[in-house]
Amino acid sequence: MMLYVIIPLCALLTFTQQVTSGGSCVCDLTNSEQPFPHDKLSTVEDNASKCNSKITRQKTLELESLLLGLDRRLSQLEEDVSVLEKEDDGELYGVLSLQVIENEMKDIKQLIDKLNSTTLGHQHLTTETTQQLEDLKAEMQELEKYDTMQVVKSQQANQNLKRDLDQCRNGPHSTIQPPQHGYCPHGQFLNISGPRVYTAGEYPDSYMYGAWGRDPKPEAGKESWYWLVPMTSSNRYCNYVRLYSSLSSLIVGVSVPGNVQIHSSNPTTNTIQGPNVVLYGGALYYNCYNQDAVCRFNLTAKSITTLQLPKGTRFNSKGNFCHLDECYPFTDLDLATDESGVWVVYTTNQDFGNLVLSKVEMGESMTLSQTWHTSVYKQGVTNTFMACGVLYATRYVSKQVEEIFYSFDTVTREEKFNVGIFINKMKPNIYALNYSPVDQMLHAYCDSYMVSYKVLFG
């Protein structure tokens, strides 16, 4: 529907006609309207732009992330105190337990201090922004006086009408549920929540590429631990995994027990190449440096086991994840975890660049138990993850949105290219995406920031 506004010229202009002595007719054209204050409008636009730059999605999530970390840390402290009360022997065990609790309380104090400073900053920002919005509103109302033909009011009425039509058209039947895949103990994969955690951790803006998450099969006593692997050399290599005793420790940047080093050199044989790594059963799985192979580094024994991938597997940045503007270097191999264990996603020359999925069987030596060949082109994908035996692939839509567009069910071998689940991004690029079956969270590493989303089943 198109609406037009016709403005009669005589309403804005005054014509004066006179005849000169020479017999010619001369018309004077006088504008009866006040000149529009373009400089004032420009000032309003500048102030609005500055106001928008101060209120970002990142700021709105800071408090939520800190509160979530504090909630989990307090629950852990309560549990540890309860254990100490029940099992205190009055000797060495009690002393060690008190030291653990003391360290936990120090972490909580740091988290509370950061929460207080962030809250205070938000209060100042809210007060300042409220006043700016009031000033902008008054200035815009002043500028509307120049709209004598009520063009702005007509446009606002048109926008309201269009909104009402869209609501009527899309109504309560607009939500299309994604297709059912195989069996999942959590139910059907329906959607992704908004960001639940957003933090720069202890290395803000330092390492653009990396990965983080939780161990789906942790060792006893490490159920609340988180891990981080930043690409510390050339955005593509790393030689350690950094551990945190809780989510709050990761948020405030307190690493206990710290780094577990694979090798003193970086890079070298069997160190980490590329950001697509996972931790499972106390071992780190990753692309071995300069090899078409998967490495498994046991964090306790400090031992490394390798798994050679099929002949023709592309590596050394020859089979990357990509979108139209760029490819993510050294993302040839993508390791993933779900409820059943560890998976590896890659491509081969024989598959002409299409995604290949293999299940990693774990024992003293690793093997590939089963392999599936898909029809989706790897360089048309930005990331993959596994959930309940289903492979999901994402693609870049915009700097703000990523789409889970593809799925492959390993039970039914059914492929879908219309999954249509969208991820609201906090940064333009997601360089690593890991699903945690422990709490059904999706952990994303985005331009040096760590973001998590809740996977919604039903």
C-alpha positions in Angstrom: 0.0 0.0 0.0 1.5 3.4 -1.0 0.4 6.6 0.6 1.2 10.0 -0.9 1.2 13.5 0.5 0.4 16.3 -2.0 1.6 19.7 -0.9 0.2 22.7 -2.8 3.0 25.1 -3.7 0.9 28.1 -2.9 0.8 27.1 0.8 4.6 27.6 1.0 5.2 30.4 -1.5 3.9 33.9 -2.1 3.8 35.2 -5.7 3.9 39.0 -6.5 3.4 40.1 -10.1 4.2 43.5 -11.5 4.6 45.1 -14.9 7.6 47.1 -15.6 7.7 50.3 -17.6 9.0 48.4 -20.6 5.9 46.3 -20.7 7.5 43.1 -19.4 6.1 41.1 -16.6 8.2 40.4 -13.5 7.3 38.0 -10.7 8.8 38.0 -7.2 8.8 34.7 -5.4 8.8 35.0 -1.6 9.1 32.0 0.8 6.6 32.6 3.6 8.1 29.8 5.8 10.9 30.2 8.3 14.2 28.7 7.1 14.8 25.2 8.4 17.6 25.0 11.0 19.7 22.4 9.3 22.6 23.0 11.7 20.4 22.2 14.7 19.2 19.0 13.1 22.8 18.0 12.5 23.6 18.6 16.2 20.6 16.4 17.2 21.8 13.6 14.9 25.3 13.8 16.4 23.9 13.7 19.9 21.7 10.7 19.1 24.6 8.8 17.5 26.7 9.4 20.7 23.9 8.2 22.9 23.5 5.0 20.8 27.2 4.3 21.1 27.1 4.4 24.9 24.3 1.9 25.2 25.3 -1.4 23.7 24.1 -5.0 23.9 27.4 -5.9 25.6 26.7 -3.5 28.5 23.3 -4.9 29.0 24.7 -8.4 29.5 27.6 -7.5 31.9 25.5 -7.5 35.0 23.6 -10.7 34.0 26.9 -12.5 33.4 28.4 -11.4 36.7 25.2 -12.3 38.7 25.1 -15.7 37.0 28.8 -16.3 38.0 28.1 -15.1 41.6 25.1 -17.4 41.9 27.1 -20.5 40.8 30.0 -19.5 43.0 27.8 -19.1 46.1 26.2 -22.4 45.5 29.6 -24.1 45.2 30.7 -22.4 48.5 27.6 -23.6 50.3 28.2 -27.1 49.1 31.9 -27.1 50.2 31.0 -25.7 53.6 28.4 -28.5 54.0 30.9 -31.2 53.1 33.5 -29.7 55.6 30.9 -29.7 58.4 30.1 -33.4 57.8 33.6 -34.7 57.2 35.9 -32.5 59.2 38.4 -34.7 61.1 40.0 -31.8 63.0 43.3 -32.5 61.3 44.8 -32.2 57.8 41.6 -32.6 55.9 40.0 -29.8 57.8 43.0 -27.5 57.3 43.0 -28.1 53.5 39.3 -27.7 53.2 39.4 -24.4 55.0 42.1 -23.2 52.6 39.9 -24.1 49.7 37.0 -22.3 51.2 39.2 -19.2 51.9 40.3 -19.1 48.3 36.7 -19.4 47.1 35.7 -16.5 49.4 38.5 -14.4 47.9 37.2 -15.2 44.4 33.6 -14.2 45.5 34.9 -10.9 47.0 36.6 -10.1 43.6 33.4 -10.9 41.8 31.3 -8.8 44.2 33.8 -5.9 43.8 33.5 -6.1 40.0 29.7 -6.3 40.3 29.6 -3.2 42.5 31.8 -1.2 40.2 29.8 -2.3 37.1 26.5 -1.5 38.8 27.8 2.0 39.8 29.0 2.6 36.2 25.6 1.6 34.8 23.8 3.9 37.3 25.9 6.9 36.1 25.3 5.9 32.5 21.5 5.6 33.1 21.3 9.0 34.7 23.3 10.6 31.9 21.5 8.9 29.1 18.1 9.7 30.6 18.9 13.4 30.6 20.2 13.2 27.0 17.1 11.5 25.8 14.9 14.2 27.4 17.0 16.9 25.7 16.7 15.1 22.4 13.0 14.7 22.8 12.6 18.5 23.5 14.8 19.4 20.5 12.8 17.1 18.1 9.5 18.6 19.3 10.9 22.0 18.5 12.0 20.9 15.1 8.5 19.4 14.4 7.1 23.0 14.4 8.7 23.4 11.0 6.6 20.5 9.6 3.7 22.7 8.7 2.4 20.2 6.2 2.4 17.5 8.9 4.6 15.2 6.7 6.2 13.6 9.8 2.8 12.9 11.4 1.6 11.2 8.2 4.8 9.1 8.1 4.3 8.1 11.7 0.7 7.1 11.0 1.9 5.0 8.0 4.5 3.3 10.2 1.9 2.4 12.8 -0.5 1.1 10.2 2.3 -1.0 8.7 3.2 -2.4 12.1 -0.4 -3.3 12.8 -0.7 -5.0 9.4 2.5 -7.0 10.0 1.2 -8.2 13.4 -2.1 -9.2 11.9 -0.4 -11.1 9.1 2.2 -12.9 11.2 0.0 -13.4 14.3 0.3 -16.4 16.6 0.9 -18.9 13.8 4.2 -17.5 12.6 6.5 -19.7 14.6 7.8 -22.6 12.5 9.3 -25.4 14.6 12.5 -27.1 13.3 12.2 -30.7 12.1 12.4 -33.6 14.6 15.7 -35.4 14.4 16.3 -38.9 15.8 16.1 -39.4 19.6 17.3 -36.9 22.1 16.9 -37.3 25.9 16.2 -33.5 26.2 13.5 -33.5 23.5 13.4 -31.7 20.2 16.0 -29.0 19.5 13.7 -25.9 19.2 15.8 -22.7 19.5 18.7 -20.8 21.0 18.3 -18.3 23.8 19.8 -14.9 23.9 23.4 -14.6 25.3 23.6 -15.8 28.9 27.3 -15.1 29.5 29.4 -12.4 27.8 32.9 -11.7 29.1 36.4 -10.8 28.0 37.8 -12.8 30.9 41.4 -12.0 31.8 42.6 -11.3 28.2 40.3 -8.5 26.8 41.0 -7.9 23.1 44.3 -9.9 23.3 43.6 -13.2 21.4 41.1 -13.0 18.6 40.9 -16.7 18.0 40.3 -19.4 20.6 37.8 -21.7 22.3 36.3 -22.3 25.7 33.8 -24.5 27.4 33.2 -27.3 29.9 34.3 -30.9 30.1 31.1 -33.1 29.4 32.8 -36.0 31.3 34.8 -34.3 34.1 37.0 -36.0 36.6 35.7 -36.2 40.2 35.9 -32.8 41.9 36.2 -30.9 38.6 32.5 -30.8 37.7 32.3 -27.0 37.9 35.6 -26.3 36.0 35.9 -24.4 32.7 38.7 -24.4 30.2 40.1 -21.8 27.8 42.4 -22.3 24.8 43.5 -18.9 23.2 45.4 -18.9 20.0 48.5 -17.1 21.4 50.8 -17.3 18.4 49.8 -15.8 15.0 46.0 -16.3 15.8 46.5 -20.0 14.9 48.7 -21.8 17.5 48.7 -22.6 21.2 50.7 -24.9 23.5 48.5 -25.0 26.7 45.0 -25.2 28.1 44.0 -22.7 30.8 41.7 -24.0 33.6 39.3 -22.2 35.9 37.6 -23.6 39.0 34.2 -22.0 38.2 32.4 -19.8 35.8 32.8 -16.8 38.1 36.6 -17.3 38.1 36.6 -17.3 34.4 34.5 -14.1 34.3 36.8 -12.2 36.7 39.9 -13.7 35.2 41.3 -15.7 38.2 42.8 -18.9 36.8 43.1 -21.7 39.3 44.9 -24.1 38.9 46.2 -22.2 35.8 47.9 -23.5 32.7 48.5 -27.1 31.8 51.3 -27.0 29.2 51.6 -29.3 26.2 55.1 -28.3 25.2 57.4 -25.4 26.1 57.6 -24.4 22.4 54.8 -22.9 20.3 54.3 -24.2 17.7 56.0 -27.6 17.6 55.1 -31.2 17.0 51.7 -32.2 18.5 50.8 -28.7 19.8 47.5 -27.0 19.0 46.8 -25.7 15.5 43.5 -23.9 15.0 40.8 -22.8 17.4 38.3 -25.7 17.1 39.2 -27.7 20.2 37.3 -29.6 22.9 37.9 -31.0 26.4 36.4 -34.4 27.2 37.2 -36.9 30.0 40.2 -34.9 31.2 41.8 -34.8 27.8 42.1 -32.1 25.2 41.2 -33.0 21.5 42.6 -30.8 18.7 44.2 -30.6 15.3 47.9 -31.5 15.7 50.3 -28.9 14.4 51.1 -29.3 10.7 49.3 -32.7 10.5 46.1 -34.1 9.1 45.5 -35.8 12.5 43.7 -35.4 15.8 45.8 -35.1 19.0 44.6 -36.1 22.4 46.5 -34.5 25.3 45.8 -36.1 28.7 45.9 -33.3 31.2 46.8 -35.6 34.2 49.4 -37.9 32.6 50.7 -35.2 30.2 50.7 -37.8 27.4 49.7 -37.3 23.8 47.9 -39.8 21.5 47.4 -39.1 17.8 44.8 -40.3 15.3 45.6 -40.1 11.6 42.6 -39.0 9.5 41.8 -40.6 6.1 44.1 -40.0 3.2 43.2 -36.8 1.3 42.1 -34.9 4.4 42.6 -31.2 3.8 44.7 -29.5 6.5 47.0 -26.5 7.0 44.3 -24.0 6.0 43.2 -25.8 2.8 39.7 -26.7 4.1 38.6 -23.8 6.3 35.3 -22.5 7.5 34.4 -19.4 5.4 31.8 -16.8 4.6 31.7 -14.3 1.7 34.1 -11.8 3.2 36.8 -14.1 4.7 37.9 -17.6 5.7 38.8 -18.5 9.2 42.5 -19.7 9.0 43.4 -23.2 10.2 39.8 -24.3 10.9 40.3 -27.4 8.7 39.4 -29.8 11.6 36.5 -29.0 14.0 36.3 -31.2 17.1 32.9 -31.4 18.8 31.3 -33.1 21.8 27.8 -34.2 22.6 26.0 -36.7 24.9 27.8 -39.6 23.3 31.4 -38.4 23.1 33.9 -36.8 20.7 33.4 -36.1 17.0 35.6 -34.6 14.3 34.4 -32.6 11.3 36.7 -32.2 8.3 36.8 -32.5 4.5 38.8 -34.4 1.9 39.8 -34.2 -1.7 37.6 -37.2 -2.5 34.6 -35.4 -1.1 35.3 -32.3 -3.2 35.3 -30.0 -0.1 32.0 -31.3 1.4 31.7 -31.8 5.2 32.7 -35.2 6.5 31.8 -36.3 10.0 33.5 -39.1 12.0 32.9 -40.5 15.5 36.1 -40.8 17.6 36.3 -44.0 19.6 38.4 -43.5 22.8 40.7 -46.1 24.3 44.4 -46.4 24.7 44.6 -45.6 21.1 42.0 -43.5 19.2 40.1 -44.9 16.2 37.3 -43.7 13.8 34.3 -45.9 14.4 32.0 -44.6 11.7 32.1 -41.9 9.1 29.3 -39.9 7.3 29.6 -38.0 4.1 27.3 -34.9 3.7 26.4 -32.8 0.7 27.1 -29.4 2.4 30.2 -27.5 1.2 32.5 -26.8 4.1 33.6 -23.4 2.8 29.9 -22.3 2.8 29.8 -23.0 6.6 31.2 -20.9 9.4 31.0 -23.4 12.2 29.6 -26.8 13.3 28.6 -28.4 16.6 27.0 -31.7 17.7 23.9 -32.2 19.9 22.2 -35.6 20.5 24.0 -37.2 17.5 22.9 -34.5 15.1 25.5 -32.3 13.2 24.5 -28.7 13.0 26.2 -26.1 10.7 26.0 -22.3 10.8 26.5 -19.6 8.2 27.2 -15.9 8.4 24.1 -13.7 7.9 25.4 -10.3 9.2 27.6 -8.8 11.8 24.8 -9.2 14.3 23.3 -12.6 13.2 24.5 -16.1 12.6 22.1 -18.8 11.3 22.0 -22.5 12.1 20.8 -23.5 8.7 21.8 -27.1 8.2 21.5 -30.4 10.1 22.6 -34.0 9.5 21.1 -36.8 11.6 23.6 -39.6 12.1 20.8 -42.1 12.9 18.4 -41.5 10.0 21.1 -39.9 7.7 18.5 -37.2 7.0 19.9 -33.8 5.8 18.0 -30.5 6.3 19.0 -27.2 4.8 16.1 -25.2 6.3 16.7 -25.4 10.1 16.3 -21.7 10.4 17.5 -21.0 14.0 19.2 -17.7 14.5 22.0 -16.7 16.9 22.2 -13.1 18.1 25.9 -12.3 18.1 27.8 -10.0 20.4 30.8 -9.7 18.0 30.9 -10.1 14.2 32.7 -13.5 14.0 32.2 -16.8 15.8 35.5 -18.6 15.5 34.6 -21.6 17.7 31.3 -23.2 18.8 31.1 -25.9 21.4 28.0 -27.6 22.8 28.0 -28.7 26.4 25.7 -31.6 27.1 26.3 -31.1 30.9 24.0 -28.0 30.9 22.9 -27.7 27.3 24.9 -24.6 26.7 26.5 -23.5 23.5 29.8 -21.8 24.1 31.1 -19.4 21.4 34.4 -17.7 21.1 33.9 -14.4 19.3 36.7 -12.0 18.5 38.5 -12.6 21.8 35.2 -12.6 23.8 33.5 -15.6 25.4 29.7 -15.9 24.9 27.3 -18.7 25.9 23.7 -19.5 24.8 21.2 -21.9 26.2 20.1 -24.6 23.8 16.3 -24.8 24.1 14.8 -28.3 23.8 11.1 -29.3 24.2 
